[in-house]
Amino acid sequence: MTRNEPVRLQLYMARCGVASRRRSEALILEGDVTVNGSIVTRLGTKVTADDDVRVSGRRIHLEERKIYVALNKPRQYLCSASDPEGRPLAIELLSADYPERLFSVGRLDFLSSGLIFYTNDGEFARTISHPSSRIEKEYRVETKKPVPEELLQEYRRGITVEDERYILHDYRYKNPRSLRLVLLEGKNREIRRVFAHWRIGLKRIHRIRIGDIRLAELPPGTHRPLSVKEIDSLLRTARSASRREGSRS
C-alpha cells in the first residue's frame, strides 16, 4: 500500500505485524483498537498510514522489514503471545534475534512439537493458513497401541467428531504404532480429537513438513529464516489452490 491509500483497518493491522487479519478483526470487535483517538468496532473502517492507529494504547506502524521464520517448536511451549499460567512461549525462542512483533502462522498445541512459521506479514499468514490453500502438513505420530488401517481408511473418507468434520489426506505406516499423517486443513487439535474418539492414546505428535518446507535437521528450540524460494513456493501453492476452489464455486 502507498502511504495515502485507504485500506480496511484489519488489513492495515495485519500489514503492521499486529496479528493475522482474522485475529485483527477480533481485536477490533473487542474494542481494543482506536483510530485518531476514537474506539472503532466497525470492520469496514478504512485508514491510511497517516492515521493514528493504536492497539491496546500502542501506536502501530507499517512494518518496513518482513520476517519469515521456521521454528522447531519443542513440546510444552505455547503458541501464544502471553499465558496467564506462565508457561513457556514459543515466541520467546525467537525474541533474541527478532525484536519485531511476530506471530505464529497457525498453531501447534502445547504438547505437540515440530515445524511452525512465525512472521510479521499478516497477508502471508492469512494466505497460507486459509482452508482453501490446500497446503500439506505432515506429522509423525506415535501411539500407545496399534492403529488399525480400517480406522485410517475411515478417516480418509471423512469422520465426524463432536459435530466437526475431519478428513485425512494421506497416511503411511512405519510400524503399527508409528505413522505419518498428512492433513490439508489441519483443524484445531484435529489429530488429538480423532485419536481420542478412537480411544487410542498418543505418545507424540511432531510436525515435520509444511508444503515443500521440511524440518530436516533443525534442532528443537532453534529456528532459521525462510528463503525467498520457500516463501514463493508456499504462496504459489496457496493461490493456485484458491483459484481452483473459486473456479468450482
C-alpha positions in Angstrom: 0.0 0.0 0.0 1.1 3.6 -0.6 1.0 6.0 2.3 -2.3 7.6 1.3 -4.0 4.5 0.0 -7.1 3.7 2.2 -7.4 0.1 3.3 -9.6 -1.8 5.7 -8.5 -1.4 9.3 -7.9 -5.2 9.8 -5.7 -5.4 6.7 -3.7 -2.4 7.9 -3.2 -4.0 11.3 -2.1 -7.3 9.6 0.4 -5.3 7.5 1.7 -3.6 10.6 2.5 -7.0 12.0 -0.1 -6.9 14.8 -1.6 -10.3 14.1 -3.3 -12.2 11.3 -6.3 -10.5 9.6 -8.7 -12.8 11.5 -7.2 -12.0 14.9 -7.1 -8.3 14.0 -10.8 -8.4 13.3 -11.3 -9.9 16.7 -9.3 -7.1 18.3 -11.4 -4.5 16.6 -14.7 -6.2 17.7 -13.4 -6.4 21.3 -12.9 -2.6 21.3 -9.1 -2.7 21.6 -8.4 -0.5 18.6 -8.6 3.3 18.2 -8.3 5.4 15.1 -7.3 9.1 15.7 -8.4 8.8 19.4 -11.7 7.1 18.9 -12.5 3.4 19.5 -13.5 1.7 16.3 -15.5 -1.5 16.3 -16.7 -1.5 12.6 -14.8 -3.9 10.4 -15.4 -1.8 7.3 -13.5 1.2 8.6 -10.7 2.3 6.3 -7.4 4.0 7.3 -4.2 5.3 5.8 -0.7 5.2 7.1 -1.2 8.9 8.2 -3.9 7.9 10.7 -3.1 7.4 14.3 -4.0 3.7 14.8 -3.4 2.2 18.2 -3.9 -1.3 19.6 -4.3 -1.5 23.4 -3.0 2.0 23.5 0.2 1.3 21.5 0.5 3.1 18.1 1.2 0.8 15.2 3.2 1.5 12.0 3.7 -0.4 8.8 6.5 -2.9 9.1 9.5 -2.0 7.0 11.2 -5.4 7.3 9.2 -8.5 6.6 10.2 -11.6 8.7 9.5 -15.2 7.8 11.0 -17.8 10.2 10.8 -21.6 10.6 10.9 -22.8 14.2 11.2 -26.3 15.6 8.9 -25.9 18.5 9.6 -28.2 21.4 6.9 -29.9 23.5 5.4 -27.8 26.3 5.8 -24.5 24.6 2.7 -22.4 23.9 2.0 -20.7 20.5 0.6 -17.6 22.1 1.7 -14.0 22.7 1.1 -14.5 26.5 -0.1 -17.0 29.1 -1.7 -16.3 32.4 -0.3 -19.6 33.7 3.2 -18.5 33.0 4.0 -21.4 30.6 6.9 -21.1 28.2 6.1 -19.3 24.9 7.4 -20.4 21.6 7.8 -16.7 20.6 10.4 -16.3 23.4 12.7 -18.7 21.4 12.9 -16.0 18.7 13.0 -12.8 20.7 16.8 -12.6 21.0 17.2 -12.5 17.2 13.9 -10.8 16.1 12.9 -7.6 18.1 10.0 -7.2 15.7 6.5 -8.3 16.8 6.0 -11.7 15.3 3.0 -14.1 15.4 2.6 -17.8 14.5 1.1 -18.9 11.2 -1.4 -21.4 12.6 -0.7 -23.3 15.8 0.8 -26.4 17.3 -0.8 -27.3 20.6 1.2 -27.3 23.9 2.1 -30.9 23.9 2.9 -31.1 20.1 6.3 -30.3 18.6 7.8 -29.6 15.2 7.7 -27.1 12.4 5.8 -23.8 12.7 6.2 -20.5 10.9 6.5 -17.1 12.6 6.1 -13.8 10.7 5.1 -10.1 10.9 3.4 -10.3 7.4 -0.3 -10.7 8.1 -1.2 -11.2 4.4 1.3 -14.1 4.1 -0.1 -15.7 7.3 -3.7 -15.3 6.0 -3.0 -16.7 2.6 -1.1 -19.9 3.6 -3.3 -20.7 6.6 -6.6 -20.3 4.9 -8.5 -23.6 4.5 -8.6 -23.1 0.7 -4.8 -23.0 0.5 -4.5 -26.9 0.3 -1.0 -26.8 1.7 0.0 -30.2 3.1 1.0 -30.5 6.7 2.8 -33.8 7.6 3.0 -35.2 11.1 4.9 -38.1 12.7 2.5 -39.7 15.1 3.4 -42.3 17.8 0.6 -44.1 19.6 0.3 -46.3 22.7 -1.3 -49.2 20.8 -1.5 -50.3 17.2 -3.7 -48.3 14.8 -5.9 -50.5 12.6 -5.8 -49.5 9.0 -9.6 -49.5 8.7 -9.7 -46.5 11.1 -7.3 -44.6 8.8 -9.3 -45.5 5.8 -12.4 -44.2 7.6 -10.5 -41.0 8.4 -9.6 -40.6 4.7 -13.3 -40.8 3.7 -14.2 -38.3 6.4 -15.0 -38.7 10.1 -17.3 -36.5 12.3 -16.3 -36.0 15.9 -18.4 -33.8 18.1 -20.1 -32.2 15.1 -16.8 -31.4 13.4 -15.8 -33.0 10.1 -12.2 -34.2 9.7 -10.6 -35.6 6.5 -7.2 -37.3 6.3 -5.3 -36.5 3.1 -2.8 -39.4 3.2 -1.0 -41.7 5.6 1.9 -44.1 5.8 2.9 -46.7 8.4 6.4 -47.0 9.8 5.1 -49.7 12.1 1.6 -50.3 13.7 2.3 -47.7 16.4 4.3 -45.2 14.3 2.9 -43.5 11.3 2.9 -40.3 9.2 -0.3 -38.4 8.6 -0.8 -35.7 6.0 -3.5 -33.1 6.5 -4.6 -30.3 4.3 -6.7 -28.1 6.5 -5.4 -29.3 9.9 -8.1 -28.0 12.3 -7.5 -27.1 15.9 -6.3 -30.2 17.8 -7.6 -32.4 15.0 -5.3 -35.4 15.4 -5.8 -35.5 19.2 -9.6 -35.3 18.9 -9.7 -38.0 16.2 -7.5 -40.4 18.2 -9.3 -39.7 21.4 -12.6 -40.6 19.5 -10.9 -43.9 18.7 -9.7 -44.4 22.3 -6.1 -44.6 21.0 -3.6 -42.8 23.3 -0.9 -40.7 21.7 2.7 -40.6 22.8 3.9 -37.9 20.3 2.7 -35.6 17.6 5.6 -34.0 15.7 5.1 -31.9 12.5 7.9 -32.5 10.0 6.7 -30.7 6.9 4.5 -27.8 5.7 4.2 -27.7 1.9 7.7 -28.1 0.5 9.4 -27.0 3.7 10.8 -29.8 5.8 12.0 -29.6 9.4 15.1 -31.7 8.4 17.9 -31.3 10.8 16.8 -28.2 12.6 17.3 -28.9 16.4 14.4 -28.5 18.8 14.1 -24.9 20.0 16.1 -23.4 17.1 15.0 -21.5 14.1 16.1 -20.4 10.6 14.8 -17.8 8.1 12.7 -19.0 5.2 14.3 -18.4 1.9 12.6 -16.3 -0.8 12.2 -19.5 -2.9 10.4 -21.2 0.1 8.1 -18.2 0.6 7.2 -18.0 -3.1 6.5 -21.8 -3.2 4.1 -21.6 -0.3 2.3 -18.6 -1.8 2.1 -20.1 -5.3 0.6 -23.3 -3.8 -2.0 -21.4 -1.8 -3.0 -19.0 -4.5 -3.2 -21.8 -7.1 -5.5 -23.8 -4.9 -7.6 -20.8 -4.1 -8.1 -20.1 -7.8 -9.2 -23.7 -8.4 -11.6 -23.5 -5.5 -13.0 -20.3 -6.8 -13.5 -21.7 -10.3 -15.5 -24.6 -8.9 -17.9 -22.4 -6.9 
